[in-house]
Amino acid sequence: MSLDSLIRSKVLNGKRTVAIVCNQFGDTGKGKFIDLLSTWADVIARGTGGANAGHTIKIGGVEHIFHLIPSGILHDKDGKYNIIGRGVVLDPRVVVEELDLLDKAGLSYDLLRLSMNAKLVLPQHIVIDRVREAKTGKEIGTTGRGIGPCYEDQTGRRGLTLNDILNRDIFVRKLKRNLAHYNTVLSALDPDMQNTKKIMEHEHLANGAYFSQTRRFDLDAIVEMYTAVYAGRIGSMITDVEARLRDFAGKKKILLEGAQGYLLSVDYGFHPYVTSSDASIEGLAKGVGLRVQDADLVLGIVKAPYMTRVGAGPFPTEYGGERSEKHCQGEGMTLDREQALYPDNALNHDDEFLRGIAIRKAGSEKGATTGRPRRVGRLDLPLLRYAAQTNGNKVILTKLDVFDESDAIEICKAYVYKGPAYRMGKYTLKQGHILFCAPQDPEILKHSIPIYGKLPGWKQKTSDIKTYAALPQKMRDLVEYIERKAKVEVVMISLGPEREQTIVRGGIGSD
Ligand code: IMP
């Protein structure tokens, strides 16, 4: 049976709306599964995040990183809708750049539709995002794409929507009001405008075209670019996509494409080390105008037996702890540079910092949007149990092959709290307390010391194996250990970036 038919019969059988979300900090390999399931779907829709996300699309053998347009766009030619929903913060510059790439490759995007209610990313969002990060020494480590400020404008009731670019007068009125806010904030943060000017010279901000020496932001330049240039290019794609999706629900096959990961969700993550949208299934469904119960299958992707995070924030199982965090955040650090600096790194090295570097290389773990080395740690079951509470218990494990040469596998089963006495309402958390599910509080998480279970490695190349039964027994033991300990069901396993490097599971013990 072909992989496609296997997935249809064992995973998608009878389903109408299927969602792919990430149960960790993002970068777990959603793109591969969106691609795999795109052949099944009639509609592929994104509902959260913005150009902070990144997925690789191969065009004519060349890899391109796309940030906004769903990975399903390569199936436009087969009559599939690709939709960006209202929950997305949409930077038209990025969409136009991605359309240019598709044009160059001769690929169609006739059925690309953009929500009229998507939140509009404006130059001031990118400026304030970068000014704030520079001021705080990259406290959050954002991607600098204006994501947080754009979502803040929604709750602050001063935001613009994508549809506004089609109505020049309304756009100007709303923009003036919005800029008044940012001019006030920036006059305190950057009174001499030096940072603003420098940031605005970036190509993401039209190489300085939006900068005004007298008014900081050149309103006319922004209006012209958004309501003439961008509106001319993408205006015909803007529509009420939510109404269309509600109409499709239950009739057409809908694939919901998550962005980022549950642990970065503004609602479920660990403040302030989060992105600004709800990356859970709840945010995703809402972000395309559907209800959570419209999704009849939610697949949560889990990297195993390691995991990664980009940017700052607690990461209890990190290989090399604080040293690794500082190293990965270091200015200009890249995978090549760290290989040159630490050539003796190895998967079985005694020094876990060096083990981390080897994992990063084996898994090619660098940020798709930022190019930063991703921080790596052991699979953390308290975090997985936490994510499964919202995203459900069906999971896909990815990248297990990265550990093919590893002697032993460590998995975090629980934490022991080692911080100072900590008041939680009436209760006081004390040293020695065991935690099985991650608490949503970075103050607790940063003092949570992992308790590891150790399993033997399988020491065998696995990337060519096609069935669950043919996997090394020790790898199957690991999969079933994760299922038992985290109370999840592993539906598929990925053993490499290619489509065929995928194992479909039909339930424990069978395939
Ligand atoms: P922002 O989304 O740019 O505001 O960044 C907030 C945090 O989310 C930072 O720690 C980023 O590194 C992280 N983040 C945002 N998007 C992604 C992603 O697609 N993968 C991994 N981390 C991300």
Boltz pocket constraint, residues with backbone or C-beta under 6 A from the ligand:
constraints:
  - pocket:
      binder: B
      contacts: [[A, 25], [A, 26], [A, 27], [A, 52], [A, 53], [A, 54], [A, 140], [A, 141], [A, 142], [A, 143], [A, 144], [A, 145], [A, 146], [A, 147], [A, 148], [A, 259], [A, 260], [A, 264], [A, 273], [A, 274], [A, 275], [A, 276], [A, 309], [A, 310], [A, 311], [A, 312]]
      max_distance: 6.0
